[in-house]
């Protein structure tokens, strides 16, 4: 929703009013994203394809996203980036 609001060119108040979302909630989401962005870089480990493939069907080009507390999400090609962002906000907020 944050991306949609920014791209719309509308004020937070006008955008939220149209969507029935409290503007205070939008500002809270924006703050959470800013705070996360300030954390800096995250460690990325590249594993051999054979190791990743053992849990997935042959020929899969999925991406595994490792989350805090050892959880992970497998993202298949053609995923909806907006839904993934929303899901990550919820899951990472449970820490």
For each residue, the residues with C-beta under 8 A, 3 or more apart:
1: 4 5 19 21 26 29
2: 5 6 26 29 30 33
3: 6 7 82 85
4: 1 7 8 15
5: 1 2 8 10 12 15 16 26
6: 2 3
7: 3 4
8: 4 5 15
9:
10: 5 14 15 18
11: 14 15
12: 5 15 16 23 26 27
13: 16 17 23
14: 10 11 17 18
15: 4 5 8 10 11 12 18 19 26
16: 5 12 13 19 20 21 22 23 25 26
17: 13 14 20 23
18: 10 14 15
19: 1 15 16
20: 16 17
21: 1 16 25 26
22: 16 25 26
23: 12 13 16 17 26 27
24: 27 28
25: 16 21 22 28 29
26: 1 2 5 12 15 16 21 22 23 29 30
27: 12 23 24 30 31
28: 24 25 31 32
29: 1 2 25 26 32 33 89
30: 2 26 27 33 34
31: 27 28 34 35
32: 28 29 35 36 89 93
33: 2 29 30 36 37 89
34: 30 31 37 38
35: 31 32 38 39
36: 32 33 39 92
37: 33 34
38: 34 35
39: 35 36 42
40:
41:
42: 39
43:
44:
45:
46:
47: 51 52
48: 51 52
49: 52 53
50: 53 54
51: 47 48 54
52: 47 48 49 55 56 64
53: 49 50 56 58 60
54: 50 51
55: 52
56: 52 53 60 62 74
57: 60
58: 53
59:
60: 53 56 57 76
61: 77
62: 56 74 75 76 77
63: 74 75
64: 52 72 73 74 75
65: 72 73 74 75 88
66: 70 71 72
67: 70 71 72 73 88 91 92
68: 71 92 95
69: 95
70: 66 67
71: 66 67 68 91
72: 64 65 66 67
73: 64 65 67 84 87 88 91
74: 56 62 63 64 65
75: 62 63 64 65 79 84
76: 60 62 79
77: 61 62
78:
79: 75 76 83 84
80: 83 84
81: 84 85
82: 3 85 86
83: 79 80 86 87
84: 73 75 79 80 81 87 88
85: 3 81 82 88 89
86: 82 83 89 90
87: 73 83 84 90 91
88: 65 67 73 84 85 91 92
89: 29 32 33 85 86 92 93
90: 86 87 93 94
91: 67 71 73 87 88 94
92: 36 67 68 88 89 95
93: 32 89 90
94: 90 91
95: 68 69 92
